[in-house]
Amino acid sequence: MEAIGKLTNVQIELLKLFQYNLPEKQLAEIKNMLAKYFAKTATAEMDKLWEENDWNNDVMKAWANEHLRKK
């Protein structure tokens, strides 16, 4: 990972692509497209973890009911 303060490779590419101001509607569409992409990626990664760890709804319910804070 790059140090904080430097542009990432994604930021650089987006700056190259969008050198001009876009109408708000187009900007909203691009934000939505990027959000969907990252949500899809996160979902795929979680599906992979569920498969690898043999997780199921019972495991999720058990985690939800855990009390991890100390008195």
All heavy atoms as a GROMACS GRO file, in nm:
protein
  592
    1MET      N    1   0.083  -0.119   0.000
    1MET     CA    2   0.000   0.000   0.000
    1MET      C    3   0.087   0.125   0.000
    1MET      O    4   0.194   0.126   0.056
    1MET     CB    5  -0.091   0.000   0.123
    1MET     CG    6  -0.210  -0.092   0.106
    1MET     SD    7  -0.323  -0.099   0.247
    1MET     CE    8  -0.374   0.066   0.268
    2GLU      N    9   0.033   0.225  -0.060
    2GLU     CA   10   0.104   0.352  -0.067
    2GLU      C   11   0.091   0.428   0.065
    2GLU      O   12  -0.002   0.408   0.142
    2GLU     CB   13   0.044   0.439  -0.179
    2GLU     CG   14   0.058   0.378  -0.317
    2GLU     CD   15   0.191   0.409  -0.381
    2GLU    OE1   16   0.249   0.513  -0.347
    2GLU    OE2   17   0.235   0.329  -0.462
    3ALA      N   18   0.182   0.518   0.089
    3ALA     CA   19   0.176   0.603   0.208
    3ALA      C   20   0.059   0.699   0.195
    3ALA      O   21   0.020   0.739   0.086
    3ALA     CB   22   0.306   0.680   0.222
    4ILE      N   23   0.002   0.737   0.309
    4ILE     CA   24  -0.108   0.832   0.309
    4ILE      C   25  -0.058   0.965   0.253
    4ILE      O   26   0.050   1.010   0.284
    4ILE     CB   27  -0.163   0.851   0.452
    4ILE    CG1   28  -0.225   0.720   0.500
    4ILE    CG2   29  -0.264   0.964   0.458
    4ILE    CD1   30  -0.271   0.723   0.644
    5GLY      N   31  -0.139   1.027   0.170
    5GLY     CA   32  -0.101   1.154   0.111
    5GLY      C   33  -0.066   1.141  -0.036
    5GLY      O   34  -0.072   1.238  -0.109
    6LYS      N   35  -0.032   1.023  -0.079
    6LYS     CA   36  -0.003   1.000  -0.220
    6LYS      C   37  -0.129   0.948  -0.288
    6LYS      O   38  -0.211   0.882  -0.226
    6LYS     CB   39   0.109   0.898  -0.237
    6LYS     CG   40   0.244   0.946  -0.189
    6LYS     CD   41   0.350   0.843  -0.219
    6LYS     CE   42   0.487   0.892  -0.174
    6LYS     NZ   43   0.593   0.796  -0.206
    7LEU      N   44  -0.141   0.976  -0.416
    7LEU     CA   45  -0.256   0.925  -0.491
    7LEU      C   46  -0.236   0.777  -0.522
    7LEU      O   47  -0.125   0.733  -0.550
    7LEU     CB   48  -0.272   1.001  -0.622
    7LEU     CG   49  -0.308   1.149  -0.611
    7LEU    CD1   50  -0.311   1.213  -0.749
    7LEU    CD2   51  -0.440   1.167  -0.541
    8THR      N   52  -0.346   0.703  -0.516
    8THR     CA   53  -0.341   0.562  -0.551
    8THR      C   54  -0.347   0.547  -0.703
    8THR      O   55  -0.380   0.643  -0.775
    8THR     CB   56  -0.459   0.485  -0.489
    8THR    OG1   57  -0.580   0.530  -0.551
    8THR    CG2   58  -0.464   0.504  -0.339
    9ASN      N   59  -0.320   0.428  -0.751
    9ASN     CA   60  -0.326   0.404  -0.895
    9ASN      C   61  -0.468   0.426  -0.948
    9ASN      O   62  -0.486   0.477  -1.059
    9ASN     CB   63  -0.275   0.264  -0.930
    9ASN     CG   64  -0.350   0.152  -0.860
    9ASN    OD1   65  -0.428   0.174  -0.768
    9ASN    ND2   66  -0.324   0.030  -0.904
   10VAL      N   67  -0.569   0.395  -0.869
   10VAL     CA   68  -0.707   0.417  -0.912
   10VAL      C   69  -0.737   0.566  -0.922
   10VAL      O   70  -0.797   0.612  -1.020
   10VAL     CB   71  -0.806   0.349  -0.814
   10VAL    CG1   72  -0.949   0.386  -0.846
   10VAL    CG2   73  -0.789   0.199  -0.814
   11GLN      N   74  -0.692   0.642  -0.824
   11GLN     CA   75  -0.715   0.786  -0.827
   11GLN      C   76  -0.648   0.850  -0.948
   11GLN      O   77  -0.707   0.936  -1.014
   11GLN     CB   78  -0.664   0.850  -0.698
   11GLN     CG   79  -0.744   0.813  -0.576
   11GLN     CD   80  -0.676   0.854  -0.447
   11GLN    OE1   81  -0.555   0.847  -0.435
   11GLN    NE2   82  -0.756   0.898  -0.350
   12ILE      N   83  -0.528   0.808  -0.979
   12ILE     CA   84  -0.455   0.863  -1.094
   12ILE      C   85  -0.530   0.834  -1.224
   12ILE      O   86  -0.547   0.922  -1.309
   12ILE     CB   87  -0.311   0.810  -1.099
   12ILE    CG1   88  -0.231   0.866  -0.981
   12ILE    CG2   89  -0.244   0.845  -1.231
   12ILE    CD1   90  -0.097   0.799  -0.959
   13GLU      N   91  -0.576   0.711  -1.239
   13GLU     CA   92  -0.649   0.674  -1.360
   13GLU      C   93  -0.780   0.751  -1.373
   13GLU      O   94  -0.815   0.797  -1.482
   13GLU     CB   95  -0.676   0.524  -1.365
   13GLU     CG   96  -0.553   0.442  -1.395
   13GLU     CD   97  -0.483   0.482  -1.524
   13GLU    OE1   98  -0.549   0.496  -1.629
   13GLU    OE2   99  -0.359   0.501  -1.520
   14LEU      N  100  -0.850   0.768  -1.263
   14LEU     CA  101  -0.975   0.844  -1.267
   14LEU      C  102  -0.948   0.991  -1.301
   14LEU      O  103  -1.025   1.052  -1.376
   14LEU     CB  104  -1.049   0.832  -1.134
   14LEU     CG  105  -1.114   0.697  -1.108
   14LEU    CD1  106  -1.170   0.692  -0.966
   14LEU    CD2  107  -1.222   0.666  -1.210
   15LEU      N  108  -0.841   1.046  -1.248
   15LEU     CA  109  -0.806   1.184  -1.282
   15LEU      C  110  -0.776   1.200  -1.431
   15LEU      O  111  -0.814   1.299  -1.493
   15LEU     CB  112  -0.687   1.232  -1.199
   15LEU     CG  113  -0.717   1.263  -1.053
   15LEU    CD1  114  -0.586   1.288  -0.977
   15LEU    CD2  115  -0.812   1.380  -1.039
   16LYS      N  116  -0.710   1.102  -1.489
   16LYS     CA  117  -0.681   1.106  -1.632
   16LYS      C  118  -0.810   1.099  -1.714
   16LYS      O  119  -0.823   1.168  -1.816
   16LYS     CB  120  -0.591   0.988  -1.672
   16LYS     CG  121  -0.449   0.999  -1.626
   16LYS     CD  122  -0.372   0.875  -1.672
   16LYS     CE  123  -0.238   0.860  -1.608
   16LYS     NZ  124  -0.173   0.732  -1.646
   17LEU      N  125  -0.903   1.015  -1.670
   17LEU     CA  126  -1.027   0.997  -1.744
   17LEU      C  127  -1.120   1.116  -1.734
   17LEU      O  128  -1.192   1.149  -1.829
   17LEU     CB  129  -1.101   0.872  -1.694
   17LEU     CG  130  -1.037   0.738  -1.727
   17LEU    CD1  131  -1.109   0.626  -1.653
   17LEU    CD2  132  -1.041   0.713  -1.877
   18PHE      N  133  -1.122   1.178  -1.618
   18PHE     CA  134  -1.220   1.283  -1.594
   18PHE      C  135  -1.153   1.416  -1.565
   18PHE      O  136  -1.154   1.466  -1.453
   18PHE     CB  137  -1.312   1.243  -1.478
   18PHE     CG  138  -1.383   1.114  -1.504
   18PHE    CD1  139  -1.349   1.000  -1.435
   18PHE    CD2  140  -1.484   1.107  -1.599
   18PHE    CE1  141  -1.413   0.880  -1.460
   18PHE    CE2  142  -1.549   0.988  -1.624
   18PHE     CZ  143  -1.514   0.874  -1.555
   19GLN      N  144  -1.097   1.474  -1.669
   19GLN     CA  145  -1.027   1.601  -1.655
   19GLN      C  146  -1.123   1.720  -1.651
   19GLN      O  147  -1.083   1.830  -1.619
   19GLN     CB  148  -0.930   1.620  -1.770
   19GLN     CG  149  -0.820   1.516  -1.775
   19GLN     CD  150  -0.729   1.537  -1.895
   19GLN    OE1  151  -0.700   1.650  -1.931
   19GLN    NE2  152  -0.687   1.429  -1.957
   20TYR      N  153  -1.250   1.696  -1.686
   20TYR     CA  154  -1.346   1.804  -1.696
   20TYR      C  155  -1.460   1.782  -1.597
   20TYR      O  156  -1.488   1.671  -1.555
   20TYR     CB  157  -1.402   1.810  -1.839
   20TYR     CG  158  -1.292   1.817  -1.942
   20TYR    CD1  159  -1.252   1.703  -2.012
   20TYR    CD2  160  -1.225   1.937  -1.966
   20TYR    CE1  161  -1.150   1.711  -2.106
   20TYR    CE2  162  -1.123   1.944  -2.059
   20TYR     CZ  163  -1.085   1.830  -2.129
   20TYR     OH  164  -0.983   1.836  -2.219
   21ASN      N  165  -1.527   1.893  -1.561
   21ASN     CA  166  -1.643   1.883  -1.474
   21ASN      C  167  -1.755   1.808  -1.544
   21ASN      O  168  -1.781   1.829  -1.662
   21ASN     CB  169  -1.693   2.022  -1.434
   21ASN     CG  170  -1.605   2.087  -1.331
   21ASN    OD1  171  -1.548   2.020  -1.246
   21ASN    ND2  172  -1.595   2.218  -1.338
   22LEU      N  173  -1.820   1.722  -1.470
   22LEU     CA  174  -1.933   1.646  -1.523
   22LEU      C  175  -2.062   1.700  -1.463
   22LEU      O  176  -2.062   1.751  -1.351
   22LEU     CB  177  -1.921   1.498  -1.485
   22LEU     CG  178  -1.803   1.420  -1.541
   22LEU    CD1  179  -1.799   1.280  -1.481
   22LEU    CD2  180  -1.811   1.413  -1.692
   23PRO      N  181  -2.172   1.685  -1.537
   23PRO     CA  182  -2.301   1.720  -1.477
   23PRO      C  183  -2.325   1.631  -1.354
   23PRO      O  184  -2.278   1.517  -1.347
   23PRO     CB  185  -2.402   1.688  -1.587
   23PRO     CG  186  -2.322   1.685  -1.714
   23PRO     CD  187  -2.183   1.642  -1.675
   24GLU      N  188  -2.398   1.683  -1.255
   24GLU     CA  189  -2.423   1.610  -1.131
   24GLU      C  190  -2.485   1.473  -1.157
   24GLU      O  191  -2.454   1.377  -1.087
   24GLU     CB  192  -2.512   1.692  -1.038
   24GLU     CG  193  -2.441   1.810  -0.975
   24GLU     CD  194  -2.320   1.768  -0.891
   24GLU    OE1  195  -2.332   1.672  -0.813
   24GLU    OE2  196  -2.214   1.833  -0.905
   25LYS      N  197  -2.572   1.463  -1.257
   25LYS     CA  198  -2.636   1.335  -1.287
   25LYS      C  199  -2.532   1.230  -1.328
   25LYS      O  200  -2.535   1.116  -1.282
   25LYS     CB  201  -2.742   1.350  -1.397
   25LYS     CG  202  -2.817   1.222  -1.425
   25LYS     CD  203  -2.921   1.238  -1.531
   25LYS     CE  204  -2.990   1.104  -1.550
   25LYS     NZ  205  -3.058   1.092  -1.675
   26GLN      N  206  -2.439   1.269  -1.414
   26GLN     CA  207  -2.334   1.176  -1.456
   26GLN      C  208  -2.244   1.138  -1.340
   26GLN      O  209  -2.204   1.022  -1.325
   26GLN     CB  210  -2.251   1.235  -1.570
   26GLN     CG  211  -2.318   1.229  -1.704
   26GLN     CD  212  -2.228   1.284  -1.813
   26GLN    OE1  213  -2.156   1.382  -1.792
   26GLN    NE2  214  -2.232   1.222  -1.929
   27LEU      N  215  -2.211   1.235  -1.256
   27LEU     CA  216  -2.128   1.209  -1.140
   27LEU      C  217  -2.197   1.109  -1.047
   27LEU      O  218  -2.133   1.015  -0.999
   27LEU     CB  219  -2.097   1.340  -1.066
   27LEU     CG  220  -2.009   1.328  -0.943
   27LEU    CD1  221  -1.873   1.270  -0.978
   27LEU    CD2  222  -1.993   1.465  -0.878
   28ALA      N  223  -2.326   1.127  -1.025
   28ALA     CA  224  -2.402   1.034  -0.940
   28ALA      C  225  -2.403   0.894  -1.001
   28ALA      O  226  -2.390   0.794  -0.929
   28ALA     CB  227  -2.544   1.086  -0.921
   29GLU      N  228  -2.417   0.885  -1.133
   29GLU     CA  229  -2.417   0.755  -1.200
   29GLU      C  230  -2.282   0.684  -1.184
   29GLU      O  231  -2.276   0.564  -1.160
   29GLU     CB  232  -2.450   0.771  -1.348
   29GLU     CG  233  -2.595   0.808  -1.374
   29GLU     CD  234  -2.623   0.844  -1.519
   29GLU    OE1  235  -2.527   0.853  -1.600
   29GLU    OE2  236  -2.741   0.866  -1.552
   30ILE      N  237  -2.174   0.759  -1.196
   30ILE     CA  238  -2.039   0.701  -1.181
   30ILE      C  239  -2.018   0.656  -1.036
   30ILE      O  240  -1.965   0.547  -1.012
   30ILE     CB  241  -1.932   0.802  -1.226
   30ILE    CG1  242  -1.940   0.820  -1.377
   30ILE    CG2  243  -1.793   0.757  -1.183
   30ILE    CD1  244  -1.862   0.936  -1.431
   31LYS      N  245  -2.059   0.738  -0.940
   31LYS     CA  246  -2.046   0.699  -0.799
   31LYS      C  247  -2.124   0.570  -0.772
   31LYS      O  248  -2.076   0.480  -0.702
   31LYS     CB  249  -2.098   0.810  -0.708
   31LYS     CG  250  -2.005   0.927  -0.695
   31LYS     CD  251  -2.068   1.030  -0.600
   31LYS     CE  252  -1.979   1.148  -0.576
   31LYS     NZ  253  -2.039   1.244  -0.481
   32ASN      N  254  -2.244   0.561  -0.828
   32ASN     CA  255  -2.327   0.443  -0.811
   32ASN      C  256  -2.261   0.319  -0.873
   32ASN      O  257  -2.258   0.212  -0.813
   32ASN     CB  258  -2.465   0.466  -0.870
   32ASN     CG  259  -2.562   0.356  -0.839
   32ASN    OD1  260  -2.561   0.299  -0.730
   32ASN    ND2  261  -2.647   0.324  -0.934
   33MET      N  262  -2.204   0.336  -0.991
   33MET     CA  263  -2.136   0.227  -1.059
   33MET      C  264  -2.017   0.177  -0.977
   33MET      O  265  -1.997   0.056  -0.960
   33MET     CB  266  -2.089   0.273  -1.198
   33MET     CG  267  -2.020   0.166  -1.280
   33MET     SD  268  -1.969   0.226  -1.442
   33MET     CE  269  -1.855   0.355  -1.398
   34LEU      N  270  -1.939   0.270  -0.923
   34LEU     CA  271  -1.824   0.231  -0.841
   34LEU      C  272  -1.869   0.164  -0.712
   34LEU      O  273  -1.809   0.065  -0.669
   34LEU     CB  274  -1.738   0.354  -0.810
   34LEU     CG  275  -1.658   0.410  -0.928
   34LEU    CD1  276  -1.596   0.544  -0.892
   34LEU    CD2  277  -1.552   0.313  -0.975
   35ALA      N  278  -1.974   0.215  -0.650
   35ALA     CA  279  -2.026   0.155  -0.528
   35ALA      C  280  -2.072   0.012  -0.554
   35ALA      O  281  -2.044  -0.079  -0.474
   35ALA     CB  282  -2.140   0.239  -0.471
   36LYS      N  283  -2.141  -0.009  -0.665
   36LYS     CA  284  -2.187  -0.144  -0.700
   36LYS      C  285  -2.069  -0.238  -0.724
   36LYS      O  286  -2.071  -0.353  -0.683
   36LYS     CB  287  -2.277  -0.141  -0.823
   36LYS     CG  288  -2.415  -0.088  -0.796
   36LYS     CD  289  -2.500  -0.090  -0.922
   36LYS     CE  290  -2.639  -0.038  -0.894
   36LYS     NZ  291  -2.722  -0.038  -1.015
   37TYR      N  292  -1.965  -0.188  -0.790
   37TYR     CA  293  -1.847  -0.269  -0.815
   37TYR      C  294  -1.783  -0.315  -0.684
   37TYR      O  295  -1.754  -0.433  -0.666
   37TYR     CB  296  -1.745  -0.192  -0.898
   37TYR     CG  297  -1.611  -0.261  -0.903
   37TYR    CD1  298  -1.590  -0.369  -0.988
   37TYR    CD2  299  -1.508  -0.221  -0.819
   37TYR    CE1  300  -1.469  -0.436  -0.991
   37TYR    CE2  301  -1.386  -0.288  -0.821
   37TYR     CZ  302  -1.366  -0.393  -0.907
   37TYR     OH  303  -1.246  -0.460  -0.907
   38PHE      N  304  -1.762  -0.221  -0.592
   38PHE     CA  305  -1.697  -0.257  -0.466
   38PHE      C  306  -1.787  -0.342  -0.378
   38PHE      O  307  -1.739  -0.431  -0.307
   38PHE     CB  308  -1.648  -0.132  -0.393
   38PHE     CG  309  -1.526  -0.071  -0.458
   38PHE    CD1  310  -1.533   0.051  -0.522
   38PHE    CD2  311  -1.405  -0.139  -0.458
   38PHE    CE1  312  -1.421   0.106  -0.585
   38PHE    CE2  313  -1.291  -0.085  -0.520
   38PHE     CZ  314  -1.300   0.038  -0.584
   39ALA      N  315  -1.918  -0.321  -0.383
   39ALA     CA  316  -2.011  -0.406  -0.308
   39ALA      C  317  -2.008  -0.548  -0.363
   39ALA      O  318  -2.008  -0.646  -0.287
   39ALA     CB  319  -2.152  -0.349  -0.316
   40LYS      N  320  -2.003  -0.561  -0.495
   40LYS     CA  321  -1.996  -0.694  -0.558
   40LYS      C  322  -1.866  -0.765  -0.518
   40LYS      O  323  -1.866  -0.885  -0.487
   40LYS     CB  324  -2.005  -0.679  -0.710
   40LYS     CG  325  -2.004  -0.808  -0.786
   40LYS     CD  326  -2.014  -0.782  -0.936
   40LYS     CE  327  -2.000  -0.911  -1.014
   40LYS     NZ  328  -2.004  -0.888  -1.159
   41THR      N  329  -1.756  -0.692  -0.517
   41THR     CA  330  -1.628  -0.748  -0.478
   41THR      C  331  -1.630  -0.793  -0.332
   41THR      O  332  -1.583  -0.903  -0.300
   41THR     CB  333  -1.516  -0.644  -0.499
   41THR    OG1  334  -1.515  -0.604  -0.636
   41THR    CG2  335  -1.380  -0.700  -0.464
   42ALA      N  336  -1.686  -0.712  -0.244
   42ALA     CA  337  -1.694  -0.747  -0.102
   42ALA      C  338  -1.784  -0.869  -0.082
   42ALA      O  339  -1.753  -0.958  -0.002
   42ALA     CB  340  -1.746  -0.629  -0.021
   43THR      N  341  -1.895  -0.874  -0.154
   43THR     CA  342  -1.986  -0.988  -0.144
   43THR      C  343  -1.917  -1.116  -0.189
   43THR      O  344  -1.929  -1.220  -0.123
   43THR     CB  345  -2.113  -0.963  -0.228
   43THR    OG1  346  -2.179  -0.848  -0.176
   43THR    CG2  347  -2.206  -1.082  -0.224
   44ALA      N  348  -1.844  -1.110  -0.298
   44ALA     CA  349  -1.773  -1.228  -0.348
   44ALA      C  350  -1.670  -1.276  -0.246
   44ALA      O  351  -1.654  -1.396  -0.223
   44ALA     CB  352  -1.705  -1.197  -0.481
   45GLU      N  353  -1.601  -1.182  -0.182
   45GLU     CA  354  -1.501  -1.218  -0.081
   45GLU      C  355  -1.568  -1.282   0.041
   45GLU      O  356  -1.517  -1.379   0.097
   45GLU     CB  357  -1.421  -1.095  -0.040
   45GLU     CG  358  -1.292  -1.126   0.030
   45GLU     CD  359  -1.194  -1.207  -0.050
   45GLU    OE1  360  -1.187  -1.192  -0.174
   45GLU    OE2  361  -1.121  -1.288   0.011
   46MET      N  362  -1.682  -1.229   0.083
   46MET     CA  363  -1.755  -1.288   0.196
   46MET      C  364  -1.807  -1.427   0.161
   46MET      O  365  -1.800  -1.519   0.243
   46MET     CB  366  -1.871  -1.198   0.239
   46MET     CG  367  -1.828  -1.081   0.324
   46MET     SD  368  -1.731  -1.126   0.472
   46MET     CE  369  -1.844  -1.228   0.562
   47ASP      N  370  -1.856  -1.444   0.039
   47ASP     CA  371  -1.902  -1.577  -0.004
   47ASP      C  372  -1.787  -1.677   0.002
   47ASP      O  373  -1.805  -1.791   0.046
   47ASP     CB  374  -1.958  -1.572  -0.147
   47ASP     CG  375  -2.093  -1.502  -0.155
   47ASP    OD1  376  -2.157  -1.482  -0.049
   47ASP    OD2  377  -2.133  -1.467  -0.268
   48LYS      N  378  -1.669  -1.633  -0.038
   48LYS     CA  379  -1.550  -1.718  -0.033
   48LYS      C  380  -1.518  -1.757   0.111
   48LYS      O  381  -1.489  -1.874   0.140
   48LYS     CB  382  -1.432  -1.643  -0.096
   48LYS     CG  383  -1.304  -1.720  -0.103
   48LYS     CD  384  -1.197  -1.634  -0.170
   48LYS     CE  385  -1.059  -1.694  -0.151
   48LYS     NZ  386  -0.954  -1.605  -0.200
   49LEU      N  387  -1.524  -1.660   0.203
   49LEU     CA  388  -1.497  -1.688   0.344
   49LEU      C  389  -1.600  -1.786   0.402
   49LEU      O  390  -1.565  -1.875   0.478
   49LEU     CB  391  -1.496  -1.559   0.425
   49LEU     CG  392  -1.375  -1.469   0.408
   49LEU    CD1  393  -1.397  -1.335   0.478
   49LEU    CD2  394  -1.250  -1.537   0.463
   50TRP      N  395  -1.726  -1.768   0.365
   50TRP     CA  396  -1.831  -1.859   0.413
   50TRP      C  397  -1.800  -2.002   0.368
   50TRP      O  398  -1.813  -2.096   0.446
   50TRP     CB  399  -1.968  -1.815   0.361
   50TRP     CG  400  -2.037  -1.716   0.448
   50TRP    CD1  401  -1.990  -1.594   0.484
   50TRP    CD2  402  -2.163  -1.731   0.511
   50TRP    NE1  403  -2.081  -1.531   0.565
   50TRP    CE2  404  -2.189  -1.613   0.583
   50TRP    CE3  405  -2.258  -1.832   0.511
   50TRP    CZ2  406  -2.305  -1.594   0.656
   50TRP    CZ3  407  -2.375  -1.812   0.584
   50TRP    CH2  408  -2.396  -1.696   0.656
   51GLU      N  409  -1.762  -2.016   0.243
   51GLU     CA  410  -1.731  -2.150   0.190
   51GLU      C  411  -1.607  -2.210   0.258
   51GLU      O  412  -1.608  -2.325   0.300
   51GLU     CB  413  -1.708  -2.143   0.038
   51GLU     CG  414  -1.833  -2.119  -0.042
   51GLU     CD  415  -1.928  -2.238  -0.039
   51GLU    OE1  416  -1.881  -2.352  -0.042
   51GLU    OE2  417  -2.051  -2.213  -0.033
   52GLU      N  418  -1.501  -2.131   0.267
   52GLU     CA  419  -1.375  -2.180   0.324
   52GLU      C  420  -1.388  -2.218   0.472
   52GLU      O  421  -1.324  -2.312   0.518
   52GLU     CB  422  -1.266  -2.074   0.310
   52GLU     CG  423  -1.217  -2.053   0.169
   52GLU     CD  424  -1.120  -1.938   0.158
   52GLU    OE1  425  -1.097  -1.865   0.258
   52GLU    OE2  426  -1.065  -1.919   0.047
   53ASN      N  427  -1.471  -2.145   0.545
   53ASN     CA  428  -1.484  -2.166   0.690
   53ASN      C  429  -1.608  -2.244   0.729
   53ASN      O  430  -1.634  -2.264   0.847
   53ASN     CB  431  -1.482  -2.031   0.762
   53ASN     CG  432  -1.349  -1.962   0.746
   53ASN    OD1  433  -1.248  -2.009   0.797
   53ASN    ND2  434  -1.346  -1.853   0.674
   54ASP      N  435  -1.684  -2.286   0.629
   54ASP     CA  436  -1.806  -2.364   0.652
   54ASP      C  437  -1.902  -2.291   0.746
   54ASP      O  438  -1.962  -2.351   0.835
   54ASP     CB  439  -1.769  -2.502   0.708
   54ASP     CG  440  -1.877  -2.605   0.677
   54ASP    OD1  441  -1.950  -2.587   0.578
   54ASP    OD2  442  -1.888  -2.702   0.755
   55TRP      N  443  -1.913  -2.157   0.728
   55TRP     CA  444  -2.004  -2.078   0.809
   55TRP      C  445  -2.146  -2.100   0.761
   55TRP      O  446  -2.171  -2.133   0.645
   55TRP     CB  447  -1.970  -1.930   0.801
   55TRP     CG  448  -1.840  -1.894   0.864
   55TRP    CD1  449  -1.769  -1.965   0.956
   55TRP    CD2  450  -1.763  -1.776   0.839
   55TRP    NE1  451  -1.654  -1.900   0.991
   55TRP    CE2  452  -1.647  -1.783   0.921
   55TRP    CE3  453  -1.780  -1.667   0.758
   55TRP    CZ2  454  -1.552  -1.683   0.923
   55TRP    CZ3  455  -1.684  -1.568   0.759
   55TRP    CH2  456  -1.570  -1.576   0.841
   56ASN      N  457  -2.244  -2.076   0.851
   56ASN     CA  458  -2.385  -2.084   0.815
   56ASN      C  459  -2.463  -1.988   0.904
   56ASN      O  460  -2.405  -1.916   0.984
   56ASN     CB  461  -2.436  -2.228   0.827
   56ASN     CG  462  -2.415  -2.285   0.966
   56ASN    OD1  463  -2.432  -2.215   1.065
   56ASN    ND2  464  -2.377  -2.412   0.973
   57ASN      N  465  -2.594  -1.989   0.891
   57ASN     CA  466  -2.677  -1.895   0.969
   57ASN      C  467  -2.665  -1.920   1.119
   57ASN      O  468  -2.675  -1.826   1.198
   57ASN     CB  469  -2.822  -1.904   0.924
   57ASN     CG  470  -2.843  -1.839   0.789
   57ASN    OD1  471  -2.765  -1.754   0.748
   57ASN    ND2  472  -2.946  -1.880   0.718
   58ASP      N  473  -2.646  -2.045   1.159
   58ASP     CA  474  -2.630  -2.074   1.302
   58ASP      C  475  -2.506  -2.007   1.358
   58ASP      O  476  -2.506  -1.955   1.470
   58ASP     CB  477  -2.625  -2.225   1.326
   58ASP     CG  478  -2.757  -2.293   1.294
   58ASP    OD1  479  -2.862  -2.226   1.304
   58ASP    OD2  480  -2.756  -2.412   1.260
   59VAL      N  481  -2.398  -2.008   1.282
   59VAL     CA  482  -2.274  -1.942   1.324
   59VAL      C  483  -2.298  -1.791   1.338
   59VAL      O  484  -2.256  -1.729   1.436
   59VAL     CB  485  -2.160  -1.970   1.224
   59VAL    CG1  486  -2.038  -1.886   1.256
   59VAL    CG2  487  -2.126  -2.117   1.221
   60MET      N  488  -2.370  -1.732   1.242
   60MET     CA  489  -2.397  -1.588   1.248
   60MET      C  490  -2.482  -1.554   1.370
   60MET      O  491  -2.458  -1.454   1.438
   60MET     CB  492  -2.470  -1.541   1.121
   60MET     CG  493  -2.387  -1.554   0.994
   60MET     SD  494  -2.235  -1.458   1.000
   60MET     CE  495  -2.115  -1.589   0.982
   61LYS      N  496  -2.583  -1.637   1.402
   61LYS     CA  497  -2.667  -1.614   1.520
   61LYS      C  498  -2.584  -1.625   1.647
   61LYS      O  499  -2.600  -1.544   1.739
   61LYS     CB  500  -2.782  -1.714   1.523
   61LYS     CG  501  -2.889  -1.685   1.420
   61LYS     CD  502  -2.999  -1.791   1.423
   61LYS     CE  503  -3.095  -1.771   1.309
   61LYS     NZ  504  -3.196  -1.878   1.302
   62ALA      N  505  -2.494  -1.721   1.652
   62ALA     CA  506  -2.408  -1.737   1.770
   62ALA      C  507  -2.319  -1.614   1.787
   62ALA      O  508  -2.302  -1.564   1.899
   62ALA     CB  509  -2.323  -1.864   1.758
   63TRP      N  510  -2.262  -1.565   1.678
   63TRP     CA  511  -2.179  -1.445   1.687
   63TRP      C  512  -2.260  -1.325   1.733
   63TRP      O  513  -2.213  -1.242   1.810
   63TRP     CB  514  -2.115  -1.415   1.552
   63TRP     CG  515  -2.004  -1.507   1.514
   63TRP    CD1  516  -1.948  -1.605   1.589
   63TRP    CD2  517  -1.935  -1.508   1.390
   63TRP    NE1  518  -1.849  -1.668   1.519
   63TRP    CE2  519  -1.839  -1.611   1.396
   63TRP    CE3  520  -1.947  -1.436   1.273
   63TRP    CZ2  521  -1.754  -1.640   1.290
   63TRP    CZ3  522  -1.861  -1.465   1.167
   63TRP    CH2  523  -1.766  -1.566   1.177
   64ALA      N  524  -2.382  -1.314   1.685
   64ALA     CA  525  -2.467  -1.200   1.720
   64ALA      C  526  -2.499  -1.200   1.870
   64ALA      O  527  -2.520  -1.093   1.928
   64ALA     CB  528  -2.595  -1.202   1.639
   65ASN      N  529  -2.502  -1.317   1.930
   65ASN     CA  530  -2.537  -1.328   2.071
   65ASN      C  531  -2.417  -1.330   2.165
   65ASN      O  532  -2.434  -1.339   2.286
   65ASN     CB  533  -2.623  -1.453   2.094
   65ASN     CG  534  -2.758  -1.439   2.027
   65ASN    OD1  535  -2.818  -1.333   2.029
   65ASN    ND2  536  -2.805  -1.547   1.966
   66GLU      N  537  -2.295  -1.323   2.110
   66GLU     CA  538  -2.176  -1.322   2.194
   66GLU      C  539  -2.165  -1.190   2.269
   66GLU      O  540  -2.199  -1.084   2.218
   66GLU     CB  541  -2.049  -1.339   2.108
   66GLU     CG  542  -2.025  -1.480   2.063
   66GLU     CD  543  -1.893  -1.492   1.987
   66GLU    OE1  544  -1.818  -1.393   1.975
   66GLU    OE2  545  -1.866  -1.603   1.938
   67HIS      N  546  -2.117  -1.199   2.391
   67HIS     CA  547  -2.092  -1.079   2.472
   67HIS      C  548  -1.941  -1.072   2.493
   67HIS      O  549  -1.886  -1.142   2.576
   67HIS     CB  550  -2.166  -1.089   2.606
   67HIS     CG  551  -2.314  -1.095   2.588
   67HIS    ND1  552  -2.388  -0.983   2.560
   67HIS    CD2  553  -2.400  -1.199   2.593
   67HIS    CE1  554  -2.515  -1.018   2.549
   67HIS    NE2  555  -2.526  -1.148   2.568
   68LEU      N  556  -1.877  -0.982   2.421
   68LEU     CA  557  -1.731  -0.974   2.423
   68LEU      C  558  -1.677  -0.863   2.512
   68LEU      O  559  -1.559  -0.859   2.540
   68LEU     CB  560  -1.678  -0.956   2.280
   68LEU     CG  561  -1.718  -1.068   2.182
   68LEU    CD1  562  -1.673  -1.033   2.042
   68LEU    CD2  563  -1.660  -1.202   2.225
   69ARG      N  564  -1.764  -0.772   2.554
   69ARG     CA  565  -1.717  -0.663   2.638
   69ARG      C  566  -1.697  -0.712   2.782
   69ARG      O  567  -1.772  -0.793   2.834
   69ARG     CB  568  -1.816  -0.548   2.641
   69ARG     CG  569  -1.820  -0.474   2.510
   69ARG     CD  570  -1.892  -0.343   2.519
   69ARG     NE  571  -2.010  -0.347   2.605
   69ARG     CZ  572  -2.092  -0.246   2.617
   69ARG    NH1  573  -2.072  -0.135   2.552
   69ARG    NH2  574  -2.197  -0.254   2.697
   70LYS      N  575  -1.593  -0.661   2.844
   70LYS     CA  576  -1.566  -0.695   2.983
   70LYS      C  577  -1.632  -0.592   3.073
   70LYS      O  578  -1.647  -0.476   3.035
   70LYS     CB  579  -1.416  -0.698   3.009
   70LYS     CG  580  -1.346  -0.807   2.931
   70LYS     CD  581  -1.198  -0.806   2.960
   70LYS     CE  582  -1.129  -0.915   2.878
   70LYS     NZ  583  -0.986  -0.916   2.905
   71LYS      N  584  -1.669  -0.635   3.194
   71LYS     CA  585  -1.732  -0.543   3.289
   71LYS      C  586  -1.629  -0.451   3.351
   71LYS      O  587  -1.517  -0.478   3.366
   71LYS     CB  588  -1.802  -0.622   3.398
   71LYS     CG  589  -1.924  -0.691   3.345
   71LYS     CD  590  -1.996  -0.764   3.457
   71LYS     CE  591  -2.119  -0.834   3.402
   71LYS     NZ  592  -2.193  -0.902   3.504
   0.00000   0.00000   0.00000
